[in-house]
Amino acid sequence: MDNKMYNKLGICDEVVKFSEKIISELKERFDKIDETAEYNQLKVISAMQENRVNATCFAATTGYGYDDVGRDNLEKVYASCFGTEAALVRPQITCGTHALAVALSAILRPGDELLSPVGKPYDTLEEVIGIRESKCSLKEFGITYSQVDLLADGSFDYDGIKAAISEKTKMVTIQRSKGYQTRPTLSVSKIGELIAFIKSIKPDIICMVDNCYGEFVEKIEPSNVGADMIVGSLIKNPGGGLAPIGGYICGTSECVEKCAYRLSAPGLGQEVGANLGIMPSFYQGFFMSPTVVSGALKGAIFASRCYEKLGFKVVPDSTESRHDIIQAVELGSKERMVAFCKGIQAAAPVDSYVTPEPWAMPGYDSDVIMAAGAFVQGSSIELSADGPIREPYAVYFQGGLTWYHAKLGIMMSVQKLYEADLIDRSIILNS
Ligand SMILES: *Cc1c(COP(=O)(O)O)cnc(C)c1O
């Protein structure tokens, strides 16, 4: 490798050598990731061909958006690709939390109970459900919530789940990704086992999977193993970095129709919702997504191996199988977290000159640091890192639209720690 460009960007020869050595050890894993990306690329192309995608699909509509061919066809493409009867894919779904809130409130009615059999859901859902008090929460509408935590070894508490299912249990929410927790991420096949177990107890329970950060990491999705609905954000994996907004819900026709009625209005459903010219980015983003996800995954594994070598705890470790794109690194001190984030920021194509600093954020009991230099604001399929400044001083790192950018970001984080003498420099020098 010619180091000149890396040197120009501020990375020294020692860090380049350390990185290249690690990458040479990861060849087999990267080959597996490429194979999955290739399979998923074909899956997307096949779905697009099946639904005869053509230039009229890219036209803008305004107003009510009646007869929006591009919008309707994109939903068919998602449904074909994820193996569902129907799909709702809309710029009017503002983010992942919104998509999940729509799906929950479309299905649940007063007196019903929602069950999470995989522990606490993602932070923002606490207010949606009413775990934390909020206006307009499901709780305010008389919908109750119960939760069964995973066992200490990360497996399902089948006895607890069985005991928690009652006449009232209408819906189950299963979060695939660990999010910002320390539990393991669930594989699609594990999710399938859980759904089968739940349906064996009460077959009419609607099983929804929060699929955020999981799309295209494996060759199958939770919709292929019995989920009634899968839900996610277009500024994560399936938007491929090109979608500037949006969310999706794929599932049975009955569920998706209810979600559409909830999103727009009863009676209107999927018939309305102009696309305002956004379709090219939705189609092209979905097309790019398997490749983008593969780059992000390589970045996560590279980061994992780098920091493992430097003596830090990483979750998952560099040999575990992957079911989402998030990588946690426990850095053990505030100074290291700041240096790491400075590196990610300094490697960005946008806002690289900005210095991330910890600050107090609403909803957190400690300061938080974030690094991101994204084309789409808040997009976490783009290279980004963040974490609360508290024990164990872990940064959560994800994304990268290309493998080369993810690689640069991680190298830059190592460089910043190296320069500030916050890591054992001999490990770098002796690599
Ligand atoms: C990101 C995320 C969400 C929420 O999505 P937003 O687009 O941030 O609202 C929900 N669940 C999981 C697991 C996520 O990773």
The ligand as a MOL file (V3000), in Angstrom:
LIG
                    3D

  0  0  0     0  0            999 V3000
M  V30 BEGIN CTAB
M  V30 COUNTS 15 15 0 0 0
M  V30 BEGIN ATOM
M  V30 1 C -32.2590 3.7210 15.1880 0
M  V30 2 C -33.1490 2.7570 15.8470 0
M  V30 3 C -34.4780 3.0670 16.1190 0
M  V30 4 C -35.0700 4.4260 15.8830 0
M  V30 5 O -34.8500 4.9510 14.6310 0
M  V30 6 P -34.7460 6.5410 14.4220 0
M  V30 7 O -34.6920 6.6710 12.9590 0
M  V30 8 O -33.5250 7.0000 15.1410 0
M  V30 9 O -35.9950 7.1330 15.0140 0
M  V30 10 C -35.2610 2.0920 16.7020 0
M  V30 11 N -34.7610 0.8790 16.9940 0
M  V30 12 C -33.4870 0.5480 16.7400 0
M  V30 13 C -32.9850 -0.8220 17.0780 0
M  V30 14 C -32.6380 1.4740 16.1570 0
M  V30 15 O -31.3740 1.1470 15.9060 0
M  V30 END ATOM
M  V30 BEGIN BOND
M  V30 1 1 1 2
M  V30 2 1 2 3
M  V30 3 2 2 14
M  V30 4 1 3 4
M  V30 5 2 3 10
M  V30 6 1 4 5
M  V30 7 1 5 6
M  V30 8 2 6 7
M  V30 9 1 6 8
M  V30 10 1 6 9
M  V30 11 1 10 11
M  V30 12 2 11 12
M  V30 13 1 12 13
M  V30 14 1 12 14
M  V30 15 1 14 15
M  V30 END BOND
M  V30 END CTAB
M  END
